[in-house]
Amino acid sequence: MTQVSFEASFQKKIDEEIMIEPQDYMPDEYRKTLIRQISQHAHSEIVGMLPEANWITRAPSLRRKAVLLAKVQDEGGHGLYLYSAAETLGITRDQMLHQLHTGVAKYSSIFNYPTITWADMGAIGWLVDGAAIMNQVPLCRTSYGPYARAMVRVCKEESFHQRQGFEIMLNLAKGTPVQKQMAQDALNRWWAPALMMFGPLDAVSPNTAKSMEWRIKRFTNDELRQRFIDVTVDQIRLLGLALPDENIKWNEERGHYDSSELNWDEFWNVVKGNGPCNKERLATRVKAWEDGAWVREAASAYAEKRKTKKAA
Amino acid sequence: MHTQKKEKQKKQLKIIDMSNEHKEWPLWEVFIRSKAGLDHKHAGSLHAADAQMAIENARDVYTRRMEGISIWVVESKHIHASNPEEADAFFDPAQDKIYRHPTFYNLPDELKHM
């Protein structure tokens, strides 16, 4: 087969909804796009453990602490599923970590914002995990098999993440006036960054068209963002909190909520590394990697020693 | 002087890191039996220094919600697979043998229990 017929038969498979598996032919650009997207996704899970780890020792009850620990542990697991999926495309785990540690690879900008009150744990579970789920559910049908299978696992586990976050918000919103204010403040601070998690506007998103054609993505950034706004506005009302954006208004004609334009300068600024916590997050990851070097070596040495002992 | 020493240590750590790239822990494929009576099914993969660590890590990663009662791990390099590019020819012998299926046979409706 010629290169052209390889690509034609690849696109035919995609159009027929036949999943692509690791050993199958795929265009270089498809492979590159997937490596970038899956590794970014994996890094987001791993860096995403940090803002919440900040509150584990200060959770207000043993129940909350056990839940938060379980959630953060899940995120570590999700990172692993995704790294494994990316590795099937021919990049090694160490290469991906190297890209993260040197700032070459990105992760979701949301994790560059600080978690300053306990209510932030509620807002993150509810809004950040909520937005992530909105993104991830269609990815369960993405065209690359290992990525789709990883997402099925992740989505199954993530449902409790959002529910525990909403529960925290509900308790605070029904608590004392100070607690309610804390919940409102967290909602106000996390609202816009959560909406930015869906990525840049379709009009300026460089990868969207190709990703849709390859069925890596099933919906555009703007479609998913709108869907998130529509379901979340009702949830805000259920909490009895004020809407975080005065321009949120039902648009009868569109059948959707209208809302303010997001501050895209802020988005790109955080992507470029100038958010409130970019440097701190990266430094924490690099330190963990370097401090763990002796563990990795010791485990290898121990395995080697046992192997030679067995052989003798 | 002290900071110089620290810088040197840091550099050494970096060097160790780079050399580590060549001895990444091996990759293992994980198979899980979800309950007695069912087959082990492929769950995913992970890195571990040896089999015991692979089994323990698999427990932590793939059975956090009681998804399994038994785990198999095998180093990925030991898995041999059929070639997807030859799949059409490879699986072709089964294509034209529909008589291997029970529905191929024309039998009267009155026939019961068969």
Interface residues (C-beta under 8 A of the other chain):
Chain A: E21 Q23 D24 Y25 A70 Q73 D74 G77 L80 Y81 S84 E87 T92 R93 D94 Q95 H98 R149 A150 R153 E157 W289 E290 A293 R296 E297 A299 S300 Y302 A303 R306 K307
Chain B: L13 I16 D17 N20 E21 K23 E24 W25 L27 G44 S45 L46 H47 A49 D50 M53 D60 V61 R64 R65 A81 N83 P84 E85
